[in-house]
Amino acid sequence: MFRKILIANRGEIACRVITTARAMGLRTVAVYSDADHAARHVALADQARRIGPPPARDSYLNTEAILAAARATGAEAIHPGYGFLSENADFAAACAKAGMVFIGPTPEAIAAMGDKSAAKRLMEKAGVPLLPGYHGENQDLAFLQKEADQTGYPVLIKAAAGGGGKGMRIVEEAKDFANALASAQREAKSSFGDDRVLIEKYLLRPRHIEVQVFGDTQGDVVYLLERDCSVQRRHQKVLEEAPAPGLSDQRRREMGLAAVAAAKSIQYTGAGTVEFIVAQDGRFYFMEMNTRLQVEHPVTEMITGLDLVQWQLAVAAGQPLPLKQAQLAFRGHAIEARIYAENPAKGFLPSTGTLRHLRAPEGIEFKVSTPTLRSPVRVDSGVRQGDTISPHYDPMIAKLVVWGEDRAIALGRMRRALAEYEIIGVSTNVEFLARTIASSAFSSADLDTGLIERSHAELFPADAGASDEELAAAAFAELLAEQAQAAATARTSGDPHSPWHIVDGWRLNLGSHHALTFADGEKIHKVQIHFMPDGYRLSLDDREYRLAGGEEAGVLRVTLGDVSFRACAVRDGADWHLFRDGAHRVLKLHSVQASPDPEVVAGSLAAPMPGKVLQVLVQLGAVVSKGAPLVILEAMKMEHTIAAPHAGRVAEIHFKVGEQVAEGAELLRLEDA
């Protein structure tokens, strides 16, 4: 076994690998860009080396810098994590040339599966089922259009060298093919440096089920069951679970054997995932093979009690697989939710900022588990309170994983765990995840890749505004904060018993009360707390309640009239953040109604996030109709189109192609035509 390994990655996966390596007695080396000099993975590792400035191409994609760091620290092997260089055959070859072990498959295996078109040709020879379509080398527009027409719409355009949902477009009609192809090719070129695509028949209401495989250098390959990853948005996974609901033992075995055949066809070693698109009738077709550890590997670990990183290290060191196929089994059900800094209400735009408050649910950091000892809640994270979510990298905050004896218990634990997550400083998808878990489709395992779209009304309800309970909790939290401040002041005062330290709302010739004003977006709420001999009375606009409660371990216990409830309230400047039953409400104290943020103004031409101008689609003086695409921004390797909020003439264009823009910057100005 190795004595020291370098992790050529960052964030959550770097922390994950370091945890297992340390448990095995291995020393670890982290690498970091200037943006990550104080990151959690840097603090966890035994050593750390700077590899460049923030852009990934100059740091985490810089092969020479990473190899130099490995040589300088005496690392014997390099774990690539996922993303970045994890599926780069040239990097794997460079590691071998430098005399270091690449903890993953051979360069030849990576290359064979890295080209999606070539991979499909290999799978065809191996007898693995394929979808109808075209996966050849001809990239001529007219030819690809003809192939799509023959395949029959809808079709899926997919980057040949891609993954992670980038460079993918669904085309419903022939007339939309050319524009979709150009967009997919641009995104593929930006993400992978290769704009080749393939064409596939797009199944209606398909499921996305993947099989975890493992191979060793002795030629043995096993499958560690499957994961259902159907809940997606923009072709990126949102929720994953194992085992796949409703999959028969026979179908599970068929898919597992097909995945093993795929791996054996390229003499695969290490951890890999064979992804299948599955029709509602259970027929399955090969999509692609990911030649690395997947983001969602924890759900497999939770149902098998195995540490897949430990398996990776063992195989890379030349050891045989720890278990044979007949020895593998699973117990219970596991679900993973990806906690992201993003705004679901604004099309899941990434959110950047400092994590001013971060409280995860009660759980464990990953530890080597056994089939008989398992925590039902696991949090894998690469950030801490005070860390910054930057625009340079994927905005993942954590992976929340739960286990239950069956799916119903796992669902209940996930609902509870999401309700306990508190994050301030960036927009997050926590509430959206909670609604998705509780949705009728997901709860009943009615799964397909379009679940989010077809459940839109349930997942994106209109905001009803602050409830009386939320206003009461904020008012009570403010009262407790004032009382705590008065007590602290009294303790340091020369006269701790002075009446000026009493916070009881007393007024000369008036009843004792506190008057507060809260802003909930554009709506203003007047709140009064009246101090009564037997407690408090609360006036909310024109409604009156009896108010009582207390605080314990940061949790408010509030009784409003005949209703009692619990809530967490966190002060952030002039804002009170309320977390209750999985909902997050922000109420601004003593605020005058302000003009709305430019990024949320209907029809805004402001940049919704920091990014780079990829294309300017109009010229100065052009007359455009409402909804016409004007500018394409690129942020975190995803394209975002800014459309005209109304008809008009382009009076000003403020940025050129290639320029960086700040969040809220006005991109263009339209005037009446």
C-alpha positions, 0 to 999 in steps of 0.5 A, a space after each residue: 500500500 502507498 505511504 502518501 497520496 496527492 488528491 488532485 481536486 478540491 472541495 467535498 471530494 478532496 475532503 472525502 478522499 483525505 478522510 479514508 486515506 487517514 483512516 488507512 494510515 496514509 499521509 495526504 497532500 492537498 493542492 489548492 488555487 489562490 481562491 482555495 488557500 484557506 479551504 477546508 480540504 487544505 486544512 485537513 491534509 497533512 501537506 498542501 501545495 499551491 498550484 496556480 491562480 483561481 481559474 481551473 485551467 490555470 490550477 486544477 486542470 494544470 497537469 504540470 503544476 499538479 505533477 510538480 506538487 506530487 514530486 515535491 512532496 514525495 507522493 507515490 499516487 494521485 487520486 483525481 476525485 471527480 471532475 477536473 482531470 479525473 477522466 483525462 487520459 493524457 493526465 493518467 498517462 502523464 502520472 504513469 510517465 512521472 512514476 506515480 500511480 494514477 488511482 483510477 483506470 488505465 489511460 486506454 480505458 479512459 480514452 475508450 469511454 471518454 469518446 461517447 461515440 466510440 464507446 457506443 461502437 464498443 458497446 455494440 460489439 459487447 452486446 450491450 443494448 443501445 438507443 437508436 441514433 448516430 454516433 459516428 465521426 461525420 459532424 456536418 450540419 446537414 448530415 446530422 440533421 438528416 440523421 436526426 430526421 431519420 431517427 425521429 423526434 424528439 432527439 437528444 444532441 449530446 457532447 461526444 466527449 462530455 458529461 455532467 449534462 453539459 453540451 446536451 440539448 433536447 430537440 422536439 422539432 426539425 426546425 429547431 435542430 440547427 440552433 440547438 446543435 450550435 448551442 450544444 457544440 459551443 458548450 461542449 467546446 467550452 467545457 471539454 475542448 471538443 465540439 463533436 456530438 452524437 445523436 440519440 432517440 430521446 425517450 419520453 419519461 425515461 429513468 436514469 439508472 446507473 450501475 456501480 462497477 469495480 475491476 481489479 488488475 487480476 481481471 475480476 469485475 463486479 457490480 455493486 448494485 445500482 442507483 436511480 438518478 432520474 431526478 435531474 434539472 438541466 441534465 444534472 442530478 438533484 437526488 439519487 437513491 439506491 437501490 432503484 425503486 421498483 426494479 425487479 431482481 431479474 432486471 437488476 441482474 440483467 443490468 448488472 451483467 451488462 455493466 460488467 460486460 461493458 467494463 470487461 470489454 475495455 479491461 477496466 480497473 478501479 471504480 466506474 459507473 455504467 449509465 443506462 437510460 431506462 424506459 418505463 416498461 423496464 427496457 434499458 439502453 447504454 448511455 455512457 460510462 463514467 471512468 471515475 468515482 461518482 458524486 453519488 457514490 455515498 448511497 452505494 456505500 450506505 446500503 453495502 457498508 463498504 468504503 469505495 475509496 478504500 477499494 480504489 486505493 486497494 485496487 490501485 496498489 495492485 490488490 484483488 477486489 476485497 469481495 467477489 460478486 457472490 459475497 456482495 449484498 445490500 441492506 435498506 435504502 439510501 437517498 442523497 440530496 445535493 445541497 447547492 448554492 443556487 436559486 431555484 426560483 431564478 432558473 437555478 442560477 448559481 449563487 456566490 457569497 460568504 457562508 455567514 451561518 452554516 448549520 448542518 443536521 445532526 450526522 457524521 462526517 464520513 467514516 469507514 463503515 461496516 454492515 452492522 454499524 451505520 449512522 442514518 445521516 451523513 454529511 459530506 462537505 468541503 466548506 465551513 461557516 465563513 468560507 466563500 462560494 466563488 464563481 470559479 468552481 461548482 457551487 456545491 455546499 454539501 451532500 446530504 445522505 440518509 439511510 433507512 430500513 426501507 424507502 419510506 423510512 429513508 424519505 422521513 429521515 431526509 425530510 427531517 434532515 433537510 428541515 434542520 439545514 440552516 444556511 445564510 449568505 447565499 441562496 440555496 436549493 434546500 427548500 426546493 429539495 424538501 418540496 421535491 422529497 415530499 412531492 407526490 411523484 417522488 414519494 410514490 417513486 413515480 420517477 423519470 428525468 422530467 419529474 421536476 418539469 411535470 411537478 412544477 406547480 408543486 415544486 414552485 408554489 407561489 409565495 404566500 408571504 410571511 405567516 403570523 407564526 413567522 412574524 411572531 417568531 421574529 418579534 420574539 427573537 428580537 425581544 430575547 436579543 434585546 433582553 440579552 443585550 440589556 443583561 450584558 450591558 448591565 453586567 458591565 455597568 457601574 450600576 447593574 440595577 439601573 432601570 435604564 437596563 430594563 427592557 419592558 417597553 415601558 412608556 410614560 402615560 402609555 401601556 408597556 409595549 415594543 413596536 417593531 416593523 418588519 419588511 417581507 419583500 415589498 410588504 410591510 408588517 407592523 408588530 407590537 409586543 405588549 407587556 402584560 402581568 401574565 406574559 405578552 400580547 402580540 398585535 399583528 396588523 389587526 390581529 391579536 394573540 397571546 404570546 409565550 415561549 422561550 429559547 433552548 440551544 438556539 431553538 425558539 419555543 413559541 406559543 401563539 394563541 393556541 398554537 405552539 411551534 419550534 423555530 430557529 432565528 438567526 440575526 444577520 445585520 438588519 435581517 432575521 432569518 427564520 428556519 421552520 419546518 424546512 422553510 427559510 424566511 427573511 424578515 428585515 427589521 426596521 426597514 423602509 421599503 426599498 426598491 427591488 434588487 435589479 436582478 429580480 426586476 421583471 424583464 431586467 437586462 442586468 446580469 443575474 450572476 457573475 460571468 463572461 459574455 459568450 455572445 452578443 446576439 444583436 447589434 446597436 440600433 437593432 429592433 427586437 421583439 419581446 423574448 428575443 435572445 440578446 446576450 449569452 452569458 457563461 457562468 460555471 460552464 453553463 450558458 444563460 440567455 438574457 432575453 428582451 423583456 419587451 419590444 424595443 430598439 437596442 440603444 446601448 451595448 455595455 459589454 463585448 464578447 469575452 468580457 467579465 461582468 459582475 452580478 447586477 451589471 446592466 448588459 444592454 439598454 432598450 428604448 421604445 422602438 
